[in-house]
Amino acid sequence: MFGYSDRLPALREAVRRFVDEEAIPRECPALAHDLDALEAATRSLRAKAMEAGIYAPQLPVAWGGLGLSWRDRSVVLEEAGRSFLAPLAMNCAPPDQPNMINLLAEGTPLQQQRYLVPLARGEARSCFAMTEPEPGAGSDPSMLQTVAARRPGGWVINGRKWFISGAVGASFALVLAKTGEGATIFIVDAGNPGYRVVRNIASIDGFQIGGHGEIELQDCFVDDGAVLGEVGQGFAYAQMRLEPARLSHCMRFIGRASRAMALAQDYADRRHSFGQPLAQLQQVQAMVADSHIDLHAARLMTWHAAAKLDAKESIKHESAMVKVFVSEAVGRVADRAAQIMGALGMSEDSPVSMILREMRPFRVYDGASEVHRSTLARRILKESLRP
Ligand SMILES: Cc1cc2nc3c(=O)[nH]c(=O)nc-3n(C[C@H](O)[C@H](O)[C@H](O)COP(=O)(O)OP(=O)(O)OC[C@H]3O[C@@H](n4cnc5c(N)ncnc54)[C@H](O)[C@@H]3O)c2cc1C
């Protein structure tokens, strides 16, 4: 119905094998917040992902990837997303994945050579720095406080960013800064003396390579070659990366939530209560059924948006609807899975508790649910769209 390619079944099988035989056995709770150990595990798994022929499914073939369509990608990313480590190993995880989108679309040949080549090869990491502490940019990007001022031969950037995923150990950052009326994205090397990762912010989730950093930019001089694309187009470029980034997140998290429910179903089959398996209790059955309904709807919405992207159609409207629905649906599924598993679901003896924690911030980043609802409603009412 959604027109997958002939090579997809074999590729899906290869990713499934990689996830079950290589990635999941390497997962342990100690990796979740140990940035060095996570980096090392990713590096060793990456070599295996390359060997298995499943590396960088989203990248064009010319850049060392598999060049998959969005529809094929939706299946492959879901499969990879069952594991915390597989998307990192396969180099199809944020923030590098969307940063590669920006560098492919807006980078000059020189910038691509210097930044995209090592990123695509998995030899370097990057981050995307937009959000700022109060009173700076958050849900409302127009509140941007970081400023880039013109100087002879370049720009001087001053500001502070936070919750910047992947910042610790990243080789460079794409930094959004105010330039006159608009905003511009600058590529800033981590070695720049005006750029400093102040700290890693401990957050509810885990398995984020490079953590979530707070970054200080103090009299940070970059030359004109650091401008990504055109001066003043930063918000448009940030928006352009967000739609595919959100959709890819949905794909991976549908996989993660499915794994949580599969573990809960196994538990419900073997665990007895009051003389019968949990799986025979109607309230448990309802949680399982509701979760499958959520996952099915989440998949169909995601696949439909993916098909539209392949057809080069706009997903401006769908992207917001998919993000709201999927982020909330996968949260419900993970929550039910944890509930079905009782104390085990609350513990680090099972990955379900970490899956539940990972799902929660998805309702905040890439646009909070409330912001998407408000944008959707305004557009629907303004354009008198009928359901
Ligand atoms: C795990 C994680 C990773 C992140 N990674 C990155 C990253 O790599 N790079 C980066 O730049 N940023 C990143 N962020 C930051 C993220 O983009 C912001 O958290 C998000 O944009 C919201 O901004 P804020 O936190 O300042 O919330 P605020 O803007 O303070 O909003 C708080 C809450 O107010 C409500 N709200 C806000 N505006 C509206 C509105 N118009 N209508 C209705 N309700 C509204 C919503 O409920 C919202 O959750 C990350 C955040 C998290 C949690």
The ligand as an SDF file (V2000), in Angstrom:
LIG
                    3D

 53 58  0  0  0  0  0  0  0  0999 V2000
   15.9610   15.7750   25.9600 C   0  0  0  0  0  0  0  0  0  0  0  0
   16.0160   17.0950   25.2680 C   0  0  0  0  0  0  0  0  0  0  0  0
   16.8790   17.2820   24.1860 C   0  0  0  0  0  0  0  0  0  0  0  0
   16.9600   18.5140   23.5490 C   0  0  0  0  0  0  0  0  0  0  0  0
   17.8770   18.7080   22.5390 N   0  0  0  0  0  0  0  0  0  0  0  0
   18.0170   19.9460   21.9990 C   0  0  0  0  0  0  0  0  0  0  0  0
   19.0360   20.2020   21.0280 C   0  0  0  0  0  0  0  0  0  0  0  0
   19.7980   19.3000   20.6420 O   0  0  0  0  0  0  0  0  0  0  0  0
   19.1670   21.4700   20.5250 N   0  0  0  0  0  0  0  0  0  0  0  0
   18.3470   22.4830   20.9280 C   0  0  0  0  0  0  0  0  0  0  0  0
   18.5170   23.5870   20.4450 O   0  0  0  0  0  0  0  0  0  0  0  0
   17.3720   22.2650   21.8440 N   0  0  0  0  0  0  0  0  0  0  0  0
   17.2010   21.0380   22.3960 C   0  0  0  0  0  0  0  0  0  0  0  0
   16.2330   20.8060   23.3590 N   0  0  0  0  0  0  0  0  0  0  0  0
   15.4090   21.8980   23.7920 C   0  0  0  0  0  0  0  0  0  0  0  0
   14.0170   21.8690   23.1990 C   0  0  0  0  0  0  0  0  0  0  0  0
   14.0570   22.2110   21.8550 O   0  0  0  0  0  0  0  0  0  0  0  0
   13.1570   22.8340   24.0390 C   0  0  0  0  0  0  0  0  0  0  0  0
   12.9960   22.2380   25.3070 O   0  0  0  0  0  0  0  0  0  0  0  0
   11.8020   23.1530   23.4200 C   0  0  0  0  0  0  0  0  0  0  0  0
   11.9430   23.9410   22.2680 O   0  0  0  0  0  0  0  0  0  0  0  0
   10.9070   23.9130   24.4140 C   0  0  0  0  0  0  0  0  0  0  0  0
   11.5620   25.0390   24.8940 O   0  0  0  0  0  0  0  0  0  0  0  0
   11.6670   25.2970   26.4690 P   0  0  0  0  0  0  0  0  0  0  0  0
   12.2380   24.0810   27.1170 O   0  0  0  0  0  0  0  0  0  0  0  0
   12.3790   26.5650   26.6770 O   0  0  0  0  0  0  0  0  0  0  0  0
   10.1800   25.3910   26.9740 O   0  0  0  0  0  0  0  0  0  0  0  0
    9.3010   26.7290   27.0810 P   0  0  0  0  0  0  0  0  0  0  0  0
    9.3580   27.5010   25.8370 O   0  0  0  0  0  0  0  0  0  0  0  0
    9.6380   27.3870   28.3570 O   0  0  0  0  0  0  0  0  0  0  0  0
    7.8380   26.0920   27.1960 O   0  0  0  0  0  0  0  0  0  0  0  0
    7.4430   25.3520   28.3520 C   0  0  0  0  0  0  0  0  0  0  0  0
    6.0710   24.7620   28.1380 C   0  0  0  0  0  0  0  0  0  0  0  0
    5.1230   25.8040   27.9350 O   0  0  0  0  0  0  0  0  0  0  0  0
    4.1160   25.4070   27.0510 C   0  0  0  0  0  0  0  0  0  0  0  0
    4.0810   26.3450   25.8990 N   0  0  0  0  0  0  0  0  0  0  0  0
    5.0960   27.0620   25.3890 C   0  0  0  0  0  0  0  0  0  0  0  0
    4.6780   27.8000   24.3330 N   0  0  0  0  0  0  0  0  0  0  0  0
    3.3800   27.5300   24.1650 C   0  0  0  0  0  0  0  0  0  0  0  0
    2.3860   27.9530   23.2250 C   0  0  0  0  0  0  0  0  0  0  0  0
    2.6550   28.7990   22.2420 N   0  0  0  0  0  0  0  0  0  0  0  0
    1.1330   27.4420   23.3700 N   0  0  0  0  0  0  0  0  0  0  0  0
    0.8230   26.5770   24.3730 C   0  0  0  0  0  0  0  0  0  0  0  0
    1.7340   26.1500   25.2760 N   0  0  0  0  0  0  0  0  0  0  0  0
    2.9890   26.5980   25.1680 C   0  0  0  0  0  0  0  0  0  0  0  0
    4.4500   23.9720   26.6160 C   0  0  0  0  0  0  0  0  0  0  0  0
    3.7420   23.0800   27.4520 O   0  0  0  0  0  0  0  0  0  0  0  0
    5.9340   23.8770   26.8990 C   0  0  0  0  0  0  0  0  0  0  0  0
    6.3510   22.5180   27.1430 O   0  0  0  0  0  0  0  0  0  0  0  0
   16.1260   19.5720   23.9840 C   0  0  0  0  0  0  0  0  0  0  0  0
   15.2230   19.3680   25.0440 C   0  0  0  0  0  0  0  0  0  0  0  0
   15.1690   18.1550   25.6840 C   0  0  0  0  0  0  0  0  0  0  0  0
   14.2200   17.9770   26.8160 C   0  0  0  0  0  0  0  0  0  0  0  0
  1  2  1  0
  2  3  1  0
  2 52  2  0
  3  4  2  0
  4  5  1  0
  4 50  1  0
  5  6  2  0
  6  7  1  0
  6 13  1  0
  7  8  2  0
  7  9  1  0
  9 10  1  0
 10 11  2  0
 10 12  1  0
 12 13  2  0
 13 14  1  0
 14 15  1  0
 14 50  1  0
 15 16  1  0
 16 17  1  0
 16 18  1  0
 18 19  1  0
 18 20  1  0
 20 21  1  0
 20 22  1  0
 22 23  1  0
 23 24  1  0
 24 25  2  0
 24 26  1  0
 24 27  1  0
 27 28  1  0
 28 29  2  0
 28 30  1  0
 28 31  1  0
 31 32  1  0
 32 33  1  0
 33 34  1  0
 33 48  1  0
 34 35  1  0
 35 36  1  0
 35 46  1  0
 36 37  1  0
 36 45  1  0
 37 38  2  0
 38 39  1  0
 39 40  1  0
 39 45  2  0
 40 41  1  0
 40 42  2  0
 42 43  1  0
 43 44  2  0
 44 45  1  0
 46 47  1  0
 46 48  1  0
 48 49  1  0
 50 51  2  0
 51 52  1  0
 52 53  1  0
M  END
$$$$
